């Protein structure tokens, strides 16, 4: 087993906060054009559809470049990789803020997408490797808080700032904070070879389990993003809410998501199998409830909160399982898992668009629930057909007792 990276708790915690901030910034900047559509389009002389392509192209870059970038940087210490990702994101986002043409903004977005692809590959094993194995699930959930906050805080705040000043000011502000995170990483992150990090190798490597998890990830994420993409339309067309109600509803969903990410961190290390099973089950129930009772505004609010609470647990528990069973090193496994996750995002939004066009938005949560529950079935099959993973906490406690 690789040696644990020696970093004191306070230093590791500061790094964790910086990395969670960076995940928040990356997810925010990825989606910012969606919130700034009506400001960017007239300023650049483009249609809102063309501005929307800035988000689509960004996601495609992350999808196709994660594995190649992971392979190309596999021998570079994570300190340099993560600081470079934050630095490139800062420069490219500032470039977008200052760019005079749509084409230059698209180029800047593609560069930022490359930085994000590599960042997702490196951030999980590098950050959790700074902490003892007994708390790594909790650390994973803290990283996920940035993901949960970005759609409900980052994008609305960026949109508000853009409306108050200019969309360019919003991009510039994100660039400044990214530069600050880069400095923190350069100053505090230890310089250690990737394969010598505390989380470079999974404790229970299994290609078979990893395969199950990739299939489960594809199903669950595809199902989730079919509904996530069209949640606003569903809430208006089916539940009867108005456009002015949407920010408060999304804030409620995101707030529930933050709670879910924090709560799962308390139990993920001790109950890794139960965490993913309960999270996917609750999310499936939330989607079915939204489909069944979505025409009732009060019920829609309740099940919207349930989906926010439960889906926020899915990314950290899936990443945690990858870190437990990655067959040939956690970095490349995270790269493959990240690509599959982004494939699910793209496939889910495309599936949702197809359903809306052919059947109607009211059926989207039902199809989403079917895919999520199919993913749950794959997880249950993985647990049944393989030796149990058990509790990370119990294994560490047993090891300490044996050494003493």
N, C-alpha and C positions, 0 to 999 in steps of 0.2 A: 504493500500500500504506500502511496506517496506521502511524504511528510506534510504535516499541517503547516501552512504558512504562519510564521510568528508575527502577529500583529495584536497590539493590546486592544482591549474591548472598546475604549473610547475612540481610538483612531479608526477601528473597523466600523463603528457606528456612524461616524462622520462620513466615511466613504459610502456606506449604505444609503444615507440620506442623499448624498450627491448623485448616486446611481439611480435612486428612485426619482429624483428631480429630473435626471436626464431621460429616463423612460417617459416621464410626463411630457417633457419638451418634444421628444421625437414623435410621440403619438399626437400631440397638439399640432405640430408643424405639418404632419402628414395630412391632417384633416382641415387645416385652416382655410384653404381655398373654398371649402364647402360653406363655411360661415361667412366668408368675405365675397361670395359670388357677385352680389349686386354692386359691390364697390369696385372690384377688380375689372369686371367686364367693361363698363363704360370707360374707365381710365385707360385701358389697353386697347379699346376698340374691338373687343371680341364678344362672342356670345357666351351666355352662362354655360352652355354645353362644353365649349372649348375650355373654359376655366375649370370645369369639372374634370376634364381630361388630365389636369395637373395632379389630381388625386389618383386617378386610374394608373397613369404612367408610373407614378411613385411606387404604388403597390406592386406593379409588375417587376420593377427593378429589384425590390426586396425579394420577391419570389424567386427570380432566376439567379440572383448573385450570391445568396447566402452560402451555399455549399462551396462554390469556387473561391470565394473570399476566405472562408474558413480554412480551406486547404492551403491557400497561398500564404496565410499568416500563422500557420500552425506552430511555428518555431519562435515567434516573436513574443516577448513578455507582454502580458496583458496590460501592464501599466502604459506601455507605448501604444498598444492597439486602441485601448479605450480613450486615452487622451487624444489620439489622432482622430478617432471618430467624432468626439465632441468638438475638436478644433475644426475639422472639415465641415461639420454641420454648422458651426458658427459662421465660418467664412461663406459657405454656400447660401445660407439663409440671409446673410447680409447682402450677398450678391443679388438674391431675388428681390430684396427690399430696394436696391438701387437700380435694378435692371430697367432699361427704357423700353424693351420690347418683350412681347409674349415669348418669342423663341428663346431669348436669354433666360427668362424665368423658368421655362421648361427645362433648359439645360441645368440651371441651378438646382431645380427640384430633383433631377435625375442623380446629380452628384450627392445631394442630401440623402436620397434613397439608398445609394451605395453605402454611405456612412451608417445609416440605420441598419442595413442588412448585417454588416459586420458587427455592429454594436450588440444586436440581439444574440449573435453567436457567442460573443465573448463575455457579456455582462453577467450571466447567471453563474457559470462555473467559477469565474474570477471573483465575484463578490461573495458567494456563499462559502468559497474556500477560505475566506478570512475568518470564518466562525467555526466553532466546534460542531461536529456532526449532530449533536443532540439538539441544536436549535436551527438547523438549516431550513427546515420547513417553514418556520416562523420568519426567517430572513427572506425566503422566497415570497411569502405573502406580503411582506413589507415592500418588496420591489414592485409587486402587482398593484399596490395602491396608486402608484403613478399612472398606470394604465387606466384605472377606474376613474381617477380624477380628471384626466385629460378631456374626455368628451363633455363632461358636465361643468368643468371649471375652466380648463384651458381654452377650449374653442369659444365658449360664450364670452370669456374675458377678452380674448383676442378680438372677437367680433365687436364687442363694446368699445375697445380701444380704437379699432379701425374706424368705427362710426364717429367716434369723438374727434379723432385726428385724421388718420389716413391708414389704409391697409398696409402701406409701406412701413409705418411706425410700428405696427404689430410685428411684422417680420423682423425688424431691427431689434425690438425688445427681446424676442426669442433668441436672436443671435448673441446678444450681450450676456444673457443668462447662461447660454451654452458655453461661452468663453470662460465664464466664472467656474463652471463645472470642470472644464478642461484643466484649469489651474489647480483645482483641488485634487484632481486625479494625479497630476504631475507631482505635486508636493507630497501627497500622503500614500499613494498606492505603492506597495512594495514591488521591487523589480525581481521577478522570479520567472523562471522558464515555465511555459504553459504546462508541461508534463510533470513539473515538480509541485504544482499547486495542490492545495488540500482537497480540491474537488475535481482533480483532473481525471480520475478513474472512478467508475461506479463501483459500489461495494458488491453488487449482485449482477455482473454483466450477463446479458442474455439476449441474443439476437432474436429469439422467438418471442420473448416478451416485448421487445422493442417493436417488432412487426405488429403485434396486437395493438400497441399504443398508437402507432402511426395511423392505423385504420380507424381506431376510436377517435383520434384527433380530427381526422378528415370528416367523419360523419357528424360529430358534435359541432364543430366550428361551421361547417357548411349549413347545418340546420339553424344554428344560432344567428348567423349573419343574413340569412334569408329574412328573418323577422327584424333584426336590428336595423337593416337597411331601410325597411319600409314601416318602421314603428310609428313615425310621425303621421304618415298617410293613414295607417290603421286607426290610430287614435282619433283622427278627424273624421274619416269616412264611416267607420264602424261605431266608435264609442261616442261620437258626436261632440268632441272637444273642438275649440276654435284655435286658430293659429296663436293667439295670445296666451292660450293655456299651455302650449307646448314647452316653453322654457321651464316652467315650474314642474311639469311632469317629468322632464328629463333630469332635472335637478333631484327630484325624489328618487328616480331610478338610480342615478349615480351615487347619491348618498347611501342608498341601500347597498350598492355595490362596494363602497368603501367599508361599510360594516361587515359585509360578507368576507372581504379580503382579510380584514383584521381577525375575525372570528376563526376562520379556517387555519390561520397561523398558529392558533393555540392548540390545535389538535392534529395538524398534519404530520408532525414527527412521530407521534404515538400511534396514530391510526391512519397510515397512508392509504390503505385500501378503502376503508370506510369513507374517507374524505372525498375520494373521486366518485364513489358509488352514490353517496348522499347528495353531493353537489349536482351530478347529472340527473339523478332522480327528481330532485326538487325543481331543477330547471325545466325538465319535461313536464312536470305537474303544472308549473307556472304557465308554460306555453299552452297546454291543454285548457287551463282555466281561462286564459285570455281568449282562446278561440270559442269556448263554450259560453262564457259570460261577458265577452267584450262589449256587447251592445249596452250593457249597464255601466254607466260611468263610474260608480263607486266600486264595482267589482273589477273594472278595468284598472283602476288605480291600484287596488290591492294586488292583483296579479302582475302588474307592471313592477311593483316593488319586489315581489317574489322573484321575478326573472332577473332583476338587477342584483338582488342579494345573492342568488345562486350562481349566475353566470360569472360573477367576479371571482368565484372560487375555482372555476375551471382552468384558466391559464396557469395559476400557480401549482395546482395539483398535478396537471399534466407535465409541466416542466420538472416538478419534483420527482415524478416517476421516471422520467428520462434520466435524471441524475442518479437514480438508484439502479437502473438496469442497462444503461448505455453499453453496447457491446465492445466498442473499440475506442474508448475515450469519450469524455463528455462533450468536448468542444464540437467535434464533427457530428455527434448525435444531436446536439442542440441546433446545429445548422440544418440538418435534415428535417428535424421537427419544426423549425421555424418556417421552412419552405412549405411543408405540408399545412401548417397553420395558415399561411398567407394564401395557399391554394384554396383552402376552405373559405377564407374571406371572399376571394374573387368568385368562387363557385357559388357561394351562398347568395351574394348580391345578384349574380346572373340568374340563379334559380328563382329568387324572389321577383325579379323583373319579369321573367317568363310567366310565373303564376299570376302576377298582377295583370299582365296583358291578356292572358288567355282565359283565366277563371275569375279573377278578382282578388283584391287584397284580403278579403275576409278569410280566405282559405290558407293564407301563408302561415299563421301560427300552427295550424294542424299539421302541415307538411313538415314544418320545422320540428315539432314535437316528435313526429315519427322518426326523423333522422337522429335526433338526440337520443331517443330511447333505443334505437338500433346501435348507436355508439355505446350506450350503457350495456347492451347485450354483449358487445365485444369485450368490454371491461370485465364483465362477469365471467365470460368464457376464459379470458386470460387468467383470472384468479382460480378458476376450477381446473384448468389444464396445466398449471405450473405450480411449483412449490410456493407456499405463501411467503410474501415479503416480510411479514411481521412488522414489529415496531422498531423504528430507528432508536428511540429512547431506550427501549429495553435492551437492545443489542449493546449500546454504549455502556449502560449500567452494568450489564453482565461482564463486559470486557474490563471495566474498572475493578469490579469485585474480584475477577480472576487474577488481575495483576497484583491486587493487594493481598 
